Amino acid sequence: MARSIRTVLVAFTFQALLGATTTDNRPLTVGVSVINRGYANREIVHAATDGARGIFRQAGIEMGFVVVDPLASRVDAPKPAAFHIVLSDQRSPAKHVLGAADITEQTAWVLVRNIRETAQDTRTDEATVLAHVVAHELGHLLLGSPEHSVSGVMTDPMDFTLAEQGGLRFHVEQIRRMRQRLVSPEP
C-alpha cells in the first residue's frame, strides 16, 4: 500500500501474542490497531470493533482493538499490535469488494465507501457491516490464507441479513487453525 500507511504502522511493535495459551482453554488475546484517518465515523468504528470482538470471542480469541485516529486530538493509548486494520477512503470499482488482506504485512484494508454503500443497499446497520468485514479480513490474517468458505464469516460475499441476526461465525476448523497459528506462529 502507500508509504504513508506504512509510516503510521511503523509506530507499532509487531508482537504475535499478548497473553494466554490454549492448554487451559483460556481465550488468546491479540492486539489489533485500527487506523482511522477520519473516513469513518468514530462511533461507528467503536461499535464495529465491539461487534468484531464479539465474533472472535465466540471463537475463544480476545481482540484488543486500539483505534488510532490521527485527525483527533486524542488517540487511544498505543499498545503492541500483531495486526493492523487501515480504514481506507479508496473505492473498489467492484462494489462487492469491501476489504483486502495482506498476509505478509499482517495488515488489512477496509474500504469505507464500499462499506457505506453496502450498508445502504442491504439496509444493514453500517457498524454491523464494518464489524463483519473487519472480522473477515482479520480472519484471513489469522488463518494465513486468502481462502473463503461457503458459509460463516469467511464467506464471500457475506449475507448481511444473517450478520444482523448474529449468524455469521467462524467454523470449528477455522477456530482450531487460528488458535494453533497464534500459539505456534510460523517462522
C-alpha positions in Angstrom: 0.0 0.0 0.0 1.1 3.6 0.2 4.2 4.6 2.1 2.3 6.9 4.4 0.2 4.0 5.7 3.4 2.0 6.4 4.8 5.1 8.2 1.9 5.1 10.6 2.3 1.3 11.1 5.9 1.6 12.0 4.8 3.2 15.3 3.5 -0.2 16.4 5.7 -3.1 17.6 5.0 -6.4 15.9 4.1 -8.9 18.6 2.0 -12.0 17.8 0.6 -12.8 21.2 -0.3 -10.6 24.2 -1.3 -13.4 26.5 -2.9 -16.8 27.4 -2.4 -20.3 25.9 -4.8 -23.0 24.6 -3.7 -25.6 27.1 -6.0 -24.3 29.8 -8.7 -23.3 27.3 -8.5 -19.6 28.1 -9.0 -17.1 25.3 -6.0 -16.0 23.4 -5.5 -12.2 23.3 -4.4 -10.5 20.1 -3.5 -6.8 19.6 -5.1 -5.1 16.6 -4.5 -1.4 15.7 -7.4 0.2 13.7 -6.1 3.2 11.8 -9.0 5.6 11.1 -8.0 8.8 9.3 -11.4 10.3 9.7 -13.0 8.4 6.9 -15.3 6.5 9.2 -17.5 7.9 12.0 -15.7 7.3 15.3 -18.9 6.0 17.0 -19.4 3.5 14.1 -15.8 2.4 14.3 -16.1 1.7 18.1 -19.4 -0.1 17.6 -17.8 -2.2 14.8 -14.8 -3.1 16.9 -17.1 -4.2 19.7 -19.0 -6.3 17.1 -15.9 -7.9 15.7 -14.6 -8.5 19.3 -17.9 -10.5 19.9 -17.4 -12.6 16.8 -13.9 -13.5 17.9 -14.9 -14.0 21.5 -17.2 -16.8 20.2 -14.0 -18.4 18.8 -12.1 -18.1 22.1 -10.0 -15.3 20.9 -10.0 -11.9 22.6 -9.2 -8.9 20.3 -7.6 -5.9 21.9 -8.5 -3.2 19.5 -6.7 0.1 19.6 -8.3 2.8 17.5 -5.8 5.3 16.2 -7.3 8.5 14.7 -4.5 10.8 13.6 -7.1 13.6 13.0 -8.4 13.5 16.5 -6.8 15.4 19.4 -6.9 12.2 21.4 -5.5 8.8 20.4 -6.2 5.6 22.3 -3.0 4.6 24.1 -1.0 2.6 21.6 -0.1 -0.9 22.6 1.9 -3.6 20.7 -0.3 -4.8 17.9 0.1 -8.0 15.9 -2.3 -7.0 13.2 -3.4 -3.7 11.6 -6.6 -2.6 10.0 -6.5 0.5 7.9 -9.8 2.2 7.2 -9.3 3.5 3.7 -11.3 6.1 1.7 -10.4 4.3 -1.6 -13.2 2.8 -3.6 -13.1 -0.5 -5.4 -14.8 -0.5 -8.8 -16.2 -3.9 -7.9 -18.9 -2.8 -5.4 -18.9 -6.1 -3.6 -15.2 -5.7 -2.6 -15.2 -4.4 0.9 -11.6 -5.1 2.0 -8.3 -6.8 1.3 -5.8 -8.5 3.5 -2.0 -8.6 3.0 -1.0 -11.7 5.0 2.7 -11.0 4.6 2.4 -7.5 6.1 -0.2 -8.6 8.7 -2.4 -5.7 7.5 -5.9 -5.4 6.1 -7.5 -2.5 4.3 -11.2 -1.9 4.7 -12.9 0.2 2.0 -15.2 2.6 4.0 -17.0 4.0 0.9 -17.9 0.5 -0.3 -19.0 -0.4 3.3 -21.3 2.6 3.4 -22.9 1.7 0.0 -23.3 -1.9 1.0 -25.0 -0.9 4.3 -27.4 1.3 2.4 -28.0 -1.2 -0.4 -28.7 -4.1 2.1 -30.5 -1.9 4.6 -28.0 -3.1 7.2 -26.5 -1.0 10.0 -23.1 0.3 8.9 -21.4 -0.8 12.1 -22.7 -4.3 11.5 -21.2 -4.4 8.0 -18.0 -2.9 9.2 -17.7 -5.3 12.1 -18.1 -8.4 9.9 -15.7 -7.1 7.3 -13.1 -6.4 10.0 -13.7 -9.9 11.4 -13.5 -11.4 7.9 -10.2 -9.6 7.0 -8.7 -10.4 10.4 -9.8 -14.0 9.7 -7.6 -14.0 6.6 -4.6 -12.7 8.6 -5.1 -15.2 11.5 -5.7 -18.1 9.1 -2.7 -17.1 7.0 -4.9 -17.7 3.9 -6.8 -15.8 1.2 -9.4 -18.7 1.1 -13.1 -18.2 1.6 -15.7 -20.7 2.9 -19.2 -21.5 1.7 -20.8 -20.2 4.9 -20.0 -18.2 8.0 -17.9 -15.0 8.4 -15.3 -16.2 5.9 -17.8 -16.4 3.0 -17.7 -14.0 0.1 -20.0 -12.3 -0.5 -21.4 -12.1 3.0 -25.1 -12.3 3.9 -25.6 -9.2 6.0 -29.2 -10.2 6.9 -27.7 -13.2 8.6 -24.9 -11.0 10.0 -27.5 -8.8 11.7 -29.0 -11.9 13.3 -25.7 -13.0 14.7 -25.5 -15.9 12.3 -22.0 -15.4 10.8 -19.4 -17.1 12.8 -16.1 -18.9 12.3 -16.3 -22.6 11.7 -14.8 -25.1 14.2 -11.9 -25.9 11.9 -11.1 -22.2 11.2 -11.1 -21.6 15.0 -8.7 -24.5 15.5 -6.4 -23.2 12.8 -6.4 -19.6 14.0 -5.7 -20.7 17.6 -3.0 -23.0 16.5 -1.3 -20.3 14.5 -1.4 -17.9 17.4 0.1 -20.4 19.8 2.8 -21.7 17.4 3.4 -18.9 14.8 5.2 -19.9 11.7 8.7 -18.5 11.3 
